[in-house]
């Protein structure tokens, strides 16, 4: 399931982020890829331990915690601390797949990557190229979103970032371990939850139809969730 979440950050927040990021020191991103991925990775990243990366990453996590669409789509159990990258001057990231299991920074805990997220921090008109291309069962989906918008997609998907030929593409990216690891089960829960949310404002709280749908949702989540 591929889900677009608009305005994770508002325009003022994006402006503040860019103020910090445009002055930040960027490092070669090739060293952070997996064995195969680093061979096709040409971009720059912030040092994950830098004050800017930690502060902005925590801001994103707080915003996601208040975002009902993100909670519904991801059912997050763990979130890898957000990272930041920058592409310009022909930089690109060739076709690759994200590692299935990652070590959480500063701990002995691991995270199973069920979902990958890219939060765009550059407006589409600021750069040419830089599409996030995700291979899905319906073909390749090309993603270029407004600054502050985010896309969620299965980490099992092959994906790439096309060369940036003008301007700079700045983004945050991270991974989510969901309470429900199976993408198909998670998609069914998402559809059901969205239906419940759409009906809630128009039906009484004690409406039998609404209660039945809510009951089915929570019983499915109870069956499929791993805590």
Backbone as ProteinMPNN parsed JSONL, in Angstrom:
{"seq_chain_A": "XXXXXXXXXXXXXXXXXXXXXXXXXXXXXXXXXXXXXXXXXXXXXXXXXXXXXXXXXXXXXXXXXXXXXXXXXXXXXXXXXXXXXXXXXXXXXXXXXXXXXXXXXXXXXXXXXXXXXXXXXXXXXXXXXXXXXXXXXXXXXXXXXXXXXXXXXXXXXXXXXXXXXXXXXXXXXXXXXXXXXXXXXXXXXXXXXXXXXXXXXXXXXXXXXXXXXXXXXXXXXXXXXXX", "coords_chain_A": {"N_chain_A": [[0.832, -1.19, 0.0], [0.596, 2.164, -0.874], [0.784, 5.311, 0.482], [-0.049, 8.705, 0.607], [0.605, 11.426, 2.684], [-0.482, 14.466, 3.502], [0.878, 17.652, 4.436], [2.387, 17.025, 6.784], [4.295, 18.584, 7.918], [3.775, 22.064, 8.305], [3.875, 25.065, 6.237], [5.371, 27.081, 7.534], [6.87, 25.54, 9.312], [8.349, 24.009, 7.49], [9.853, 26.068, 6.33], [11.417, 26.856, 8.51], [12.824, 24.458, 8.948], [14.305, 24.316, 6.54], [15.897, 26.541, 6.816], [17.712, 25.724, 8.791], [18.755, 23.4, 7.549], [19.847, 24.268, 5.128], [22.077, 25.556, 5.97], [23.567, 23.586, 7.054], [26.191, 21.095, 7.558], [26.939, 18.809, 5.138], [27.463, 15.357, 4.457], [29.158, 12.777, 2.547], [26.871, 10.461, 1.342], [27.223, 7.829, 0.611], [28.484, 6.025, 2.299], [26.611, 5.068, 4.083], [24.869, 3.264, 3.017], [23.661, -0.116, 2.294], [25.528, -3.14, 1.44], [25.153, -3.63, -1.353], [23.591, -1.385, -2.03], [25.196, 0.885, -1.56], [26.774, 0.998, -3.769], [25.3, 2.186, -5.747], [24.582, 4.588, -4.81], [24.578, 7.999, -4.695], [24.636, 10.696, -3.05], [24.14, 13.201, -0.479], [24.238, 13.323, 3.1], [23.061, 14.284, 6.382], [25.023, 14.135, 9.353], [23.901, 11.725, 11.507], [24.042, 12.004, 14.256], [24.291, 14.674, 14.722], [23.444, 17.875, 16.154], [21.498, 19.306, 14.752], [20.248, 17.32, 13.113], [19.181, 15.565, 15.068], [17.46, 17.269, 16.53], [15.63, 18.222, 14.53], [14.673, 15.768, 13.651], [13.347, 14.815, 15.954], [11.324, 16.681, 16.055], [9.843, 15.969, 13.779], [8.968, 13.415, 14.57], [7.268, 14.093, 16.695], [5.305, 15.494, 15.287], [4.27, 13.442, 13.685], [3.161, 11.822, 15.628], [0.873, 13.202, 16.218], [-0.649, 12.926, 14.017], [-3.42, 11.659, 12.586], [-3.864, 10.219, 10.187], [-1.381, 9.12, 9.547], [-1.027, 7.429, 11.801], [-3.159, 5.658, 11.406], [-2.511, 4.493, 8.919], [0.068, 3.424, 9.276], [0.192, 2.155, 11.791], [2.18, 2.319, 13.937], [4.845, 0.668, 15.623], [7.554, 0.832, 16.229], [9.742, 3.51, 15.362], [12.315, 4.389, 13.247], [14.845, 6.773, 13.972], [14.428, 9.841, 12.247], [16.285, 10.568, 9.267], [18.28, 12.673, 7.098], [18.599, 13.784, 3.754], [20.233, 15.011, 0.742], [20.136, 15.943, -2.624], [21.808, 17.003, -5.516], [23.221, 18.503, -8.524], [23.278, 16.324, -10.373], [23.261, 14.145, -8.702], [22.125, 10.943, -7.478], [20.185, 7.991, -6.64], [20.417, 4.772, -7.244], [18.454, 1.868, -8.247], [17.287, -0.046, -5.534], [16.758, -2.019, -2.542], [15.496, -1.586, 0.734], [17.176, -2.492, 3.775], [16.087, -5.355, 5.597], [16.097, -5.597, 8.38], [17.09, -3.389, 10.898], [19.463, -1.875, 13.101], [18.585, -0.103, 15.954], [19.638, 3.181, 16.607], [22.025, 3.759, 19.175], [21.173, 1.74, 20.899], [20.409, -1.702, 21.854], [18.342, -2.67, 20.496], [16.462, -3.893, 17.728], [14.925, -3.14, 14.542], [12.322, -4.09, 12.478], [11.914, -3.429, 9.143], [9.044, -2.469, 7.991], [7.663, -0.415, 6.702], [8.656, 2.264, 4.605], [9.482, 5.728, 4.647], [9.328, 8.899, 3.081], [9.781, 12.237, 3.564], [9.17, 15.142, 2.019], [11.111, 18.081, 1.612], [11.705, 20.069, -0.106], [10.21, 22.187, -2.514], [8.477, 21.088, -5.473], [9.03, 22.722, -7.719], [11.526, 23.695, -7.208], [13.524, 22.074, -8.127], [14.748, 19.891, -10.747], [14.14, 16.569, -11.951], [14.903, 13.981, -9.589], [12.805, 12.303, -8.839], [11.091, 10.053, -6.706], [10.942, 6.831, -7.401], [8.903, 4.102, -7.217], [8.597, 0.668, -7.328], [5.742, -1.131, -7.918], [2.986, -3.497, -7.669], [1.299, -2.518, -9.54], [2.838, -1.314, -11.397], [5.475, 1.129, -11.988], [5.532, 3.76, -9.698], [5.8, 7.192, -9.706], [6.975, 9.659, -7.579], [6.704, 12.947, -6.533], [6.398, 15.281, -4.242], [4.741, 18.071, -2.58], [6.548, 20.357, -0.456], [6.731, 19.379, 2.881], [4.896, 17.368, 2.682], [4.412, 13.775, 2.79], [5.324, 10.448, 1.814], [4.339, 7.093, 2.314], [5.429, 3.768, 1.981], [5.709, 0.222, 1.18], [8.543, -1.303, 2.625], [9.641, -3.426, 1.354], [9.652, -2.898, -1.31], [11.292, -2.411, -4.438], [13.076, 0.538, -5.205], [14.035, 3.899, -6.239], [15.891, 6.992, -6.673], [15.724, 9.412, -9.068], [18.232, 11.133, -11.11], [19.088, 14.415, -9.982], [18.913, 17.229, -11.758], [18.776, 19.954, -11.767], [18.873, 22.501, -9.308], [18.174, 21.658, -5.844], [17.244, 18.764, -4.092], [15.828, 18.179, -1.102], [15.229, 16.154, 1.704], [13.629, 14.211, 4.316], [14.028, 10.94, 5.615], [12.979, 7.694, 6.707], [12.2, 4.709, 8.647], [9.594, 2.379, 9.529], [8.511, 0.082, 11.934], [5.713, -1.82, 12.003], [2.785, -2.498, 14.025], [1.338, -4.397, 12.751], [2.641, -6.566, 10.655], [2.156, -7.61, 8.104], [1.566, -6.435, 4.888], [-0.818, -6.591, 3.39], [-2.777, -7.213, 5.337], [-2.529, -4.945, 6.909], [-3.366, -2.994, 5.086], [-6.082, -3.668, 4.776], [-7.025, -3.12, 7.362], [-6.531, -0.378, 7.413], [-8.299, 0.606, 5.407], [-10.745, -0.1, 6.581], [-10.646, 1.351, 8.976], [-10.581, 3.977, 7.97], [-13.127, 4.094, 6.845], [-14.712, 3.891, 9.151], [-13.958, 6.297, 10.408], [-14.978, 8.153, 8.597], [-17.692, 7.736, 8.833], [-18.236, 8.301, 11.472], [-18.747, 11.125, 12.111], [-21.321, 11.413, 11.088], [-23.082, 9.558, 12.038], [-24.891, 8.475, 14.951], [-23.201, 7.9, 18.086], [-23.966, 5.522, 19.25], [-24.923, 4.014, 17.188], [-25.81, 0.973, 15.685], [-24.592, -0.058, 13.376], [-22.218, 1.383, 13.132], [-20.98, 0.67, 15.535], [-20.649, -2.074, 15.084], [-18.83, -2.128, 12.924], [-16.636, -0.904, 14.142], [-16.115, -2.758, 16.132], [-15.374, -5.0, 14.578], [-13.033, -3.964, 13.396], [-11.294, -3.629, 15.648], [-11.152, -6.234, 16.617], [-9.934, -7.564, 14.492], [-7.493, -6.187, 14.499], [-6.602, -6.955, 17.017], [-6.201, -9.652, 16.517], [-4.163, -9.659, 14.582], [-2.088, -7.977, 15.407], [1.229, -7.564, 16.632], [2.794, -7.189, 19.587]], "CA_chain_A": [[0.0, 0.0, 0.0], [1.308, 3.429, -0.966], [-0.08, 6.325, 1.092], [0.458, 10.071, 0.681], [0.115, 12.145, 3.847], [-0.216, 15.875, 3.239], [1.118, 18.621, 5.509], [2.99, 16.554, 8.037], [4.828, 19.862, 8.386], [3.169, 23.187, 7.592], [4.845, 25.865, 5.473], [6.285, 27.742, 8.463], [7.807, 24.523, 9.806], [9.272, 23.698, 6.392], [10.771, 27.208, 6.2], [12.379, 26.767, 9.606], [13.683, 23.313, 8.662], [15.233, 24.641, 5.469], [16.878, 27.476, 7.349], [18.759, 24.926, 9.441], [19.363, 22.429, 6.64], [20.641, 24.942, 4.099], [23.353, 25.963, 6.585], [24.169, 22.405, 7.687], [27.318, 20.431, 6.898], [26.481, 17.552, 4.557], [28.513, 14.365, 4.255], [28.913, 11.793, 1.493], [25.895, 9.491, 1.816], [27.484, 6.472, 0.123], [28.944, 5.148, 3.368], [25.532, 4.595, 4.956], [24.05, 2.272, 2.335], [24.039, -1.515, 2.438], [26.626, -3.589, 0.582], [24.807, -3.375, -2.751], [23.03, -0.058, -2.216], [26.207, 1.94, -1.597], [27.369, 1.049, -5.106], [24.455, 2.981, -6.638], [24.14, 5.725, -4.014], [25.353, 9.233, -4.805], [23.942, 11.835, -2.46], [24.748, 13.639, 0.772], [23.382, 13.174, 4.272], [23.511, 14.866, 7.637], [25.473, 13.252, 10.424], [22.716, 11.391, 12.304], [24.226, 12.407, 15.651], [24.429, 16.12, 14.825], [22.366, 18.538, 16.894], [20.435, 19.662, 13.809], [19.521, 16.109, 12.718], [18.427, 15.053, 16.214], [16.389, 18.204, 16.858], [14.615, 18.201, 13.488], [14.077, 14.438, 13.665], [12.391, 14.749, 17.057], [10.165, 17.494, 15.658], [9.049, 15.145, 12.862], [8.311, 12.353, 15.347], [6.147, 14.692, 17.432], [4.256, 15.787, 14.302], [3.647, 12.172, 13.287], [2.362, 11.34, 16.752], [-0.392, 13.928, 16.223], [-1.246, 12.807, 12.685], [-4.266, 10.451, 12.603], [-3.729, 9.436, 8.959], [-0.159, 8.334, 9.711], [-1.274, 6.371, 12.782], [-4.059, 4.691, 10.793], [-1.854, 3.783, 7.815], [1.302, 2.746, 9.674], [0.082, 1.431, 13.06], [3.596, 2.212, 14.285], [5.352, 0.046, 16.847], [8.837, 1.52, 16.401], [10.126, 4.381, 14.248], [13.746, 4.7, 13.188], [14.997, 8.23, 14.002], [14.517, 10.398, 10.894], [17.544, 10.961, 8.672], [18.109, 13.751, 6.138], [19.488, 13.703, 2.602], [20.24, 16.126, -0.215], [20.599, 15.579, -3.96], [21.945, 18.087, -6.486], [24.344, 18.314, -9.439], [23.283, 14.997, -10.981], [23.268, 13.063, -7.703], [21.043, 9.988, -7.681], [20.263, 6.75, -5.868], [19.921, 3.756, -8.159], [17.464, 0.91, -7.756], [17.743, -0.801, -4.366], [15.733, -2.358, -1.556], [15.966, -1.271, 2.082], [17.487, -3.645, 4.612], [14.892, -5.873, 6.274], [16.235, -5.375, 9.82], [18.076, -2.361, 11.213], [19.771, -1.643, 14.513], [18.189, 1.222, 16.412], [20.819, 3.902, 17.099], [22.214, 3.928, 20.615], [20.521, 0.711, 21.701], [20.577, -3.073, 21.369], [17.079, -3.036, 19.875], [16.41, -3.907, 16.269], [13.662, -2.719, 13.952], [11.963, -4.715, 11.202], [11.435, -2.35, 8.278], [7.794, -2.768, 7.284], [7.314, 0.733, 5.884], [9.63, 3.325, 4.384], [8.844, 7.04, 4.553], [10.08, 10.05, 2.583], [9.133, 13.517, 3.817], [9.793, 16.1, 1.104], [11.404, 19.38, 2.214], [11.882, 21.007, -1.221], [9.06, 22.271, -3.404], [8.787, 20.469, -6.779], [9.577, 23.679, -8.683], [12.898, 24.057, -6.834], [14.507, 21.163, -8.714], [14.34, 18.991, -11.828], [14.521, 15.198, -11.636], [14.686, 13.695, -8.177], [11.592, 11.527, -8.55], [11.15, 8.785, -5.989], [10.24, 5.856, -8.227], [8.636, 2.911, -6.417], [8.054, -0.421, -8.138], [4.591, -1.74, -7.255], [2.284, -4.485, -8.489], [0.584, -1.783, -10.582], [3.833, -0.617, -12.188], [6.318, 2.105, -11.292], [4.87, 4.975, -9.251], [6.767, 8.285, -9.587], [6.494, 10.526, -6.502], [7.313, 14.263, -6.254], [5.358, 15.913, -3.436], [4.993, 19.406, -2.048], [7.331, 20.387, 0.774], [5.907, 19.111, 4.059], [4.107, 16.156, 2.444], [5.175, 12.552, 2.99], [4.8, 9.21, 1.234], [4.619, 5.828, 2.991], [5.35, 2.65, 1.043], [6.309, -0.982, 1.758], [10.011, -1.351, 2.543], [10.006, -4.537, 0.471], [9.597, -2.435, -2.698], [12.437, -1.808, -5.118], [12.824, 1.957, -5.439], [15.202, 4.668, -6.656], [15.732, 8.44, -6.835], [16.328, 9.76, -10.354], [19.212, 12.215, -10.979], [18.64, 15.8, -9.849], [19.669, 17.944, -12.799], [18.728, 21.39, -11.448], [18.454, 22.781, -7.95], [18.484, 20.694, -4.784], [16.135, 18.009, -3.496], [16.116, 17.924, 0.309], [14.152, 15.332, 2.265], [13.893, 13.337, 5.453], [13.595, 9.57, 5.337], [13.078, 6.822, 7.882], [11.505, 3.426, 8.522], [8.627, 2.083, 10.585], [8.059, -1.271, 12.228], [4.297, -1.717, 12.311], [2.168, -3.52, 14.863], [0.848, -5.412, 11.818], [3.733, -6.673, 9.702], [1.716, -7.981, 6.761], [1.073, -5.247, 4.192], [-2.204, -6.807, 3.014], [-3.608, -7.077, 6.533], [-2.489, -3.534, 7.311], [-4.191, -2.25, 4.13], [-7.483, -3.912, 5.115], [-7.314, -2.362, 8.577], [-6.554, 1.04, 7.059], [-9.557, 0.884, 4.704], [-11.837, -0.203, 7.542], [-10.534, 2.478, 9.902], [-10.996, 5.192, 7.259], [-14.582, 4.051, 6.73], [-15.251, 4.223, 10.478], [-13.742, 7.719, 10.652], [-15.873, 8.916, 7.735], [-19.068, 7.577, 9.309], [-18.379, 8.773, 12.855], [-19.407, 12.427, 12.256], [-22.692, 11.448, 10.55], [-23.916, 8.567, 12.713], [-24.824, 8.544, 16.416], [-22.155, 7.057, 18.665], [-24.514, 4.211, 19.597], [-25.489, 3.369, 16.0], [-25.382, -0.431, 15.665], [-23.705, -0.295, 12.234], [-20.917, 1.943, 13.476], [-20.41, -0.168, 16.592], [-20.247, -3.347, 14.496], [-17.601, -1.913, 12.166], [-15.564, -0.643, 15.104], [-15.834, -4.041, 16.774], [-14.621, -5.812, 13.619], [-11.687, -3.395, 13.278], [-10.451, -3.912, 16.819], [-10.928, -7.669, 16.718], [-8.902, -7.893, 13.502], [-6.224, -5.668, 15.002], [-6.223, -7.824, 18.131], [-5.752, -10.915, 15.949], [-2.981, -9.538, 13.724], [-1.038, -7.132, 15.98], [2.316, -8.142, 17.422], [3.218, -6.123, 20.5]], "C_chain_A": [[0.873, 1.249, 0.0], [0.362, 4.531, -0.504], [0.626, 7.67, 1.113], [-0.198, 10.779, 1.857], [0.502, 13.609, 3.681], [0.01, 16.645, 4.536], [1.464, 17.974, 6.845], [3.658, 17.738, 8.73], [4.129, 20.972, 7.62], [4.267, 24.046, 6.964], [5.827, 26.595, 6.38], [7.312, 26.752, 9.005], [8.822, 24.156, 8.723], [10.302, 24.816, 6.237], [11.831, 27.168, 7.294], [13.35, 25.606, 9.383], [14.734, 23.685, 7.626], [16.279, 25.659, 5.924], [18.033, 26.751, 8.017], [19.501, 24.05, 8.428], [20.233, 23.094, 5.581], [21.976, 25.432, 4.642], [24.134, 24.776, 7.147], [25.367, 21.896, 6.886], [26.859, 19.05, 6.448], [27.67, 16.647, 4.272], [28.147, 13.446, 3.096], [27.987, 10.709, 2.038], [26.211, 8.054, 1.456], [27.848, 5.513, 1.242], [27.842, 4.567, 4.22], [24.64, 3.562, 4.284], [24.499, 0.861, 2.645], [25.101, -1.891, 1.412], [26.351, -3.304, -0.888], [24.379, -1.931, -2.962], [24.101, 1.012, -2.331], [26.878, 2.051, -2.968], [26.563, 1.917, -6.073], [23.987, 4.264, -5.953], [25.092, 6.898, -4.163], [24.481, 10.384, -4.31], [24.711, 12.281, -1.228], [23.727, 13.54, 1.899], [23.944, 13.961, 5.438], [24.07, 13.779, 8.538], [24.284, 12.999, 11.351], [22.817, 11.893, 13.742], [24.338, 13.915, 15.82], [23.226, 16.719, 15.537], [21.192, 18.871, 15.978], [19.59, 18.437, 13.455], [18.651, 15.59, 13.862], [17.238, 15.948, 16.52], [15.274, 18.164, 15.825], [13.918, 16.841, 13.423], [13.043, 14.292, 14.766], [11.138, 15.564, 16.753], [9.252, 16.696, 14.726], [8.301, 14.061, 13.628], [7.127, 12.899, 16.144], [4.987, 14.991, 16.482], [3.533, 14.515, 13.883], [2.755, 11.62, 14.396], [1.01, 12.019, 16.852], [-1.167, 13.752, 14.915], [-2.089, 11.535, 12.587], [-4.135, 9.599, 11.34], [-2.478, 8.565, 9.019], [-0.388, 7.166, 10.663], [-2.127, 5.279, 12.155], [-3.353, 3.854, 9.744], [-0.683, 2.933, 8.284], [1.124, 1.829, 10.881], [1.476, 1.22, 13.66], [3.862, 1.542, 15.623], [6.694, 0.667, 17.221], [9.077, 2.381, 15.162], [11.622, 4.65, 14.339], [13.899, 6.224, 13.191], [15.188, 8.804, 12.597], [15.929, 10.842, 10.52], [17.253, 12.005, 7.597], [19.098, 13.595, 4.994], [19.273, 14.869, 1.648], [20.823, 15.619, -1.528], [20.706, 16.848, -4.797], [23.101, 17.753, -7.428], [24.43, 16.928, -10.035], [23.284, 13.845, -9.995], [21.997, 12.226, -7.81], [21.213, 8.82, -6.718], [19.607, 5.684, -6.732], [18.993, 2.766, -7.477], [18.047, 0.06, -6.621], [16.533, -1.182, -3.52], [16.318, -2.087, -0.174], [16.214, -2.555, 2.875], [16.252, -4.058, 5.419], [14.91, -5.587, 7.773], [17.337, -4.357, 10.043], [18.264, -2.248, 12.71], [19.35, -0.236, 14.883], [19.403, 1.939, 17.001], [20.855, 3.998, 18.62], [21.549, 2.894, 21.478], [20.845, -0.663, 21.13], [19.305, -3.559, 20.676], [17.199, -3.03, 18.357], [15.018, -3.506, 15.806], [13.471, -3.455, 12.639], [11.361, -3.622, 10.313], [10.224, -2.815, 7.481], [7.442, -1.667, 6.296], [8.49, 1.684, 5.781], [8.881, 4.635, 4.198], [9.82, 8.053, 3.979], [9.236, 11.295, 2.795], [9.864, 14.572, 2.992], [9.931, 17.457, 1.791], [11.777, 20.428, 1.175], [10.608, 21.017, -2.045], [9.43, 21.691, -4.77], [9.407, 21.437, -7.777], [11.014, 24.103, -8.362], [13.944, 23.197, -7.532], [13.882, 20.388, -9.867], [14.885, 17.609, -11.539], [14.136, 14.888, -10.203], [13.398, 12.974, -7.856], [11.932, 10.313, -7.688], [10.305, 7.81, -6.796], [10.15, 4.547, -7.462], [8.009, 1.857, -7.311], [6.954, -1.122, -7.34], [3.966, -2.78, -8.179], [1.502, -3.831, -9.618], [1.544, -1.011, -11.487], [4.609, 0.377, -11.339], [5.505, 3.357, -10.968], [5.928, 6.049, -9.017], [6.204, 9.331, -8.62], [7.353, 11.795, -6.424], [6.244, 15.073, -5.537], [5.747, 17.336, -3.049], [5.81, 19.298, -0.764], [6.398, 20.272, 1.977], [5.037, 17.889, 3.915], [4.999, 14.918, 2.485], [4.515, 11.38, 2.286], [5.263, 8.029, 2.088], [4.489, 4.711, 1.973], [6.051, 1.427, 1.647], [7.824, -1.005, 1.568], [10.506, -2.483, 1.662], [10.075, -4.119, -0.995], [10.977, -2.016, -3.207], [12.103, -0.348, -5.407], [14.134, 2.663, -5.773], [14.852, 6.158, -6.639], [16.459, 8.821, -8.116], [17.278, 10.951, -10.186], [18.556, 13.597, -10.872], [19.524, 16.653, -10.759], [19.642, 19.457, -12.619], [18.241, 21.564, -10.024], [18.842, 21.678, -6.979], [17.194, 20.074, -4.259], [16.529, 17.63, -2.082], [14.931, 17.164, 0.906], [14.607, 14.691, 3.572], [13.367, 11.955, 5.1], [13.829, 8.71, 6.572], [12.212, 5.591, 7.655], [10.625, 3.192, 9.737], [8.457, 0.577, 10.712], [6.621, -1.163, 12.695], [3.871, -2.784, 13.312], [1.66, -4.681, 14.019], [1.852, -5.499, 10.669], [3.299, -6.967, 8.281], [1.062, -6.784, 6.078], [-0.4, -5.394, 3.809], [-3.153, -6.657, 4.191], [-3.675, -5.612, 6.975], [-3.355, -2.676, 6.384], [-5.684, -2.443, 4.419], [-7.895, -3.127, 6.357], [-7.409, -0.865, 8.28], [-7.876, 1.404, 6.38], [-10.738, 0.872, 5.679], [-11.825, 0.977, 8.509], [-10.967, 3.779, 9.234], [-12.513, 5.241, 7.101], [-15.25, 4.418, 8.055], [-15.12, 5.726, 10.739], [-14.671, 8.586, 9.811], [-17.317, 8.859, 8.233], [-19.289, 8.188, 10.693], [-19.065, 10.137, 12.961], [-20.878, 12.419, 11.85], [-23.622, 10.423, 11.195], [-23.822, 8.754, 14.221], [-23.782, 7.557, 16.954], [-22.663, 5.661, 19.007], [-25.173, 3.514, 18.407], [-24.923, 1.959, 15.864], [-24.412, -0.715, 14.526], [-22.291, 0.202, 12.533], [-20.224, 1.109, 14.542], [-19.912, -1.499, 16.034], [-18.945, -3.197, 13.723], [-16.416, -1.676, 13.094], [-15.14, -1.928, 15.797], [-14.998, -4.937, 15.859], [-13.191, -5.292, 13.49], [-10.809, -3.82, 14.45], [-10.216, -5.412, 16.999], [-9.92, -8.16, 15.689], [-7.535, -7.403, 13.967], [-5.705, -6.519, 16.155], [-5.649, -9.144, 17.619], [-4.392, -10.791, 15.265], [-1.821, -8.769, 14.381], [-0.012, -7.974, 16.748], [2.862, -7.024, 18.279], [4.473, -6.523, 21.264]], "O_chain_A": [[1.797, 1.36, 0.807], [-0.738, 4.67, -1.038], [1.761, 7.773, 1.577], [-1.419, 10.737, 2.009], [1.685, 13.949, 3.715], [-0.574, 16.343, 5.577], [0.914, 18.325, 7.889], [3.6, 17.879, 9.951], [3.909, 20.847, 6.415], [5.454, 23.775, 7.146], [7.002, 26.719, 6.035], [8.489, 27.086, 9.14], [10.011, 24.009, 9.004], [11.487, 24.547, 6.036], [13.008, 27.419, 7.033], [14.553, 25.748, 9.601], [15.918, 23.404, 7.809], [17.419, 25.63, 5.46], [19.194, 27.116, 7.834], [20.729, 23.972, 8.451], [21.253, 22.534, 5.179], [22.902, 25.696, 3.875], [25.241, 24.947, 7.659], [25.536, 22.216, 5.71], [26.444, 18.225, 7.262], [28.746, 17.112, 3.896], [26.983, 13.347, 2.71], [28.275, 10.105, 3.071], [25.543, 7.141, 1.94], [27.56, 4.319, 1.156], [28.095, 3.657, 5.01], [23.734, 3.032, 4.926], [25.582, 0.652, 3.192], [25.521, -1.057, 0.609], [27.221, -2.793, -1.593], [24.755, -1.313, -3.957], [23.949, 1.954, -3.109], [27.477, 3.077, -3.289], [27.084, 2.339, -7.106], [23.097, 4.949, -6.457], [26.266, 6.808, -3.803], [23.695, 10.96, -5.062], [25.809, 11.791, -0.965], [22.521, 13.656, 1.683], [25.135, 14.27, 5.486], [23.63, 12.631, 8.482], [23.722, 13.938, 11.915], [21.801, 12.177, 14.376], [24.468, 14.397, 16.946], [22.134, 16.151, 15.527], [20.033, 18.737, 16.371], [18.361, 18.5, 13.491], [17.499, 15.215, 13.64], [16.131, 15.458, 16.746], [14.099, 18.082, 16.185], [12.716, 16.768, 13.17], [11.979, 13.713, 14.547], [10.031, 15.188, 17.14], [8.029, 16.741, 14.865], [7.124, 13.815, 13.363], [6.096, 12.235, 16.255], [3.826, 14.769, 16.824], [2.31, 14.516, 13.74], [1.714, 11.022, 14.123], [0.095, 11.494, 17.488], [-2.221, 14.361, 14.73], [-1.534, 10.439, 12.511], [-4.279, 8.379, 11.41], [-2.502, 7.409, 8.596], [0.01, 6.039, 10.37], [-1.853, 4.095, 12.35], [-3.56, 2.643, 9.674], [-0.458, 1.843, 7.758], [1.828, 0.826, 10.995], [1.903, 0.084, 13.866], [3.193, 1.815, 16.619], [6.938, 0.986, 18.384], [8.668, 2.026, 14.057], [12.129, 5.081, 15.375], [13.159, 6.908, 12.484], [16.02, 8.309, 11.837], [16.662, 11.408, 11.331], [16.096, 12.199, 7.224], [20.277, 13.313, 5.21], [18.287, 15.601, 1.73], [21.86, 14.956, -1.549], [19.796, 17.677, -4.787], [23.873, 16.831, -7.164], [25.527, 16.393, -10.195], [23.306, 12.684, -10.404], [20.936, 12.727, -8.183], [22.248, 8.679, -6.067], [18.391, 5.692, -6.928], [18.781, 2.831, -6.266], [19.147, -0.48, -6.733], [15.421, -0.714, -3.763], [17.502, -2.331, 0.06], [15.547, -3.568, 2.667], [15.476, -3.213, 5.864], [13.859, -5.36, 8.374], [18.406, -4.455, 9.439], [17.342, -2.493, 13.488], [19.715, 0.723, 14.203], [20.123, 1.36, 17.814], [19.844, 4.281, 19.264], [21.365, 3.119, 22.674], [21.465, -0.785, 20.073], [19.206, -4.73, 20.31], [17.956, -2.245, 17.785], [14.059, -3.53, 16.577], [14.355, -3.447, 11.783], [10.396, -2.966, 10.706], [10.352, -3.464, 6.443], [6.98, -1.941, 5.188], [9.229, 1.887, 6.745], [7.776, 4.653, 3.655], [10.996, 8.069, 4.342], [8.123, 11.403, 2.279], [11.036, 14.86, 3.237], [9.011, 17.929, 2.458], [12.126, 21.554, 1.528], [9.992, 19.971, -2.252], [10.585, 21.793, -5.184], [10.225, 21.028, -8.601], [11.648, 24.794, -9.16], [15.125, 23.543, -7.534], [12.663, 20.245, -9.957], [15.959, 17.471, -10.955], [13.18, 15.445, -9.665], [12.934, 13.021, -6.717], [12.934, 9.636, -7.916], [9.084, 7.952, -6.864], [11.165, 3.951, -7.101], [7.006, 2.117, -7.976], [7.188, -1.634, -6.245], [4.373, -2.922, -9.332], [1.085, -4.511, -10.556], [1.116, -0.151, -12.257], [4.421, 0.456, -10.125], [4.87, 3.941, -11.846], [6.849, 5.85, -8.224], [5.096, 9.829, -8.814], [8.572, 11.722, -6.269], [5.278, 15.509, -6.165], [6.902, 17.746, -3.169], [5.771, 18.279, -0.073], [5.399, 20.986, 2.072], [4.486, 17.405, 4.904], [6.202, 15.006, 2.241], [3.29, 11.324, 2.174], [6.412, 7.968, 2.524], [3.545, 4.699, 1.183], [6.895, 1.576, 2.531], [8.321, -0.753, 0.471], [11.671, -2.497, 1.265], [10.512, -4.902, -1.837], [11.734, -1.353, -2.499], [10.982, -0.03, -5.806], [15.213, 2.093, -5.609], [13.681, 6.536, -6.597], [17.66, 8.587, -8.247], [17.148, 11.704, -9.222], [17.597, 13.9, -11.581], [20.73, 16.774, -10.542], [20.415, 20.167, -13.262], [17.323, 20.875, -9.578], [19.727, 20.869, -7.259], [16.2, 20.76, -4.019], [17.46, 16.849, -1.881], [13.775, 17.494, 0.642], [15.796, 14.639, 3.886], [12.382, 11.82, 4.375], [14.736, 8.956, 7.366], [11.575, 5.446, 6.612], [10.868, 3.724, 10.82], [8.279, -0.121, 9.713], [6.339, -0.484, 13.682], [4.506, -3.831, 13.435], [1.56, -5.81, 14.499], [1.907, -4.614, 9.815], [4.005, -6.609, 7.338], [0.125, -6.19, 6.611], [-1.155, -4.426, 3.894], [-4.213, -6.044, 4.063], [-4.73, -5.111, 7.361], [-4.005, -1.735, 6.84], [-6.463, -1.495, 4.32], [-8.976, -2.541, 6.402], [-8.264, -0.17, 8.828], [-8.502, 2.401, 6.74], [-11.619, 1.729, 5.61], [-12.875, 1.537, 8.823], [-11.645, 4.598, 9.855], [-13.116, 6.309, 7.21], [-16.231, 5.161, 8.079], [-16.055, 6.357, 11.232], [-15.107, 9.644, 10.266], [-18.073, 9.817, 8.073], [-20.414, 8.551, 11.039], [-19.911, 10.303, 13.84], [-21.618, 13.328, 12.226], [-24.823, 10.423, 10.926], [-22.772, 9.153, 14.723], [-23.523, 6.516, 16.35], [-21.879, 4.714, 19.052], [-25.899, 2.536, 18.586], [-23.708, 1.763, 15.919], [-23.501, -1.527, 14.685], [-21.304, -0.467, 12.229], [-19.02, 0.868, 14.462], [-18.871, -2.0, 16.46], [-18.051, -4.035, 13.843], [-15.322, -2.188, 12.857], [-13.952, -2.161, 16.022], [-14.033, -5.559, 16.303], [-12.243, -6.076, 13.476], [-9.7, -4.316, 14.251], [-9.161, -5.808, 17.495], [-9.137, -9.067, 15.97], [-6.539, -8.116, 13.845], [-4.505, -6.773, 16.253], [-4.722, -9.693, 18.214], [-3.563, -11.697, 15.352], [-0.678, -8.906, 13.943], [-0.351, -8.953, 17.413], [3.343, -6.017, 17.759], [4.974, -5.748, 22.079]]}, "name": "protein", "num_of_chains": 1, "seq": "XXXXXXXXXXXXXXXXXXXXXXXXXXXXXXXXXXXXXXXXXXXXXXXXXXXXXXXXXXXXXXXXXXXXXXXXXXXXXXXXXXXXXXXXXXXXXXXXXXXXXXXXXXXXXXXXXXXXXXXXXXXXXXXXXXXXXXXXXXXXXXXXXXXXXXXXXXXXXXXXXXXXXXXXXXXXXXXXXXXXXXXXXXXXXXXXXXXXXXXXXXXXXXXXXXXXXXXXXXXXXXXXXXX"}
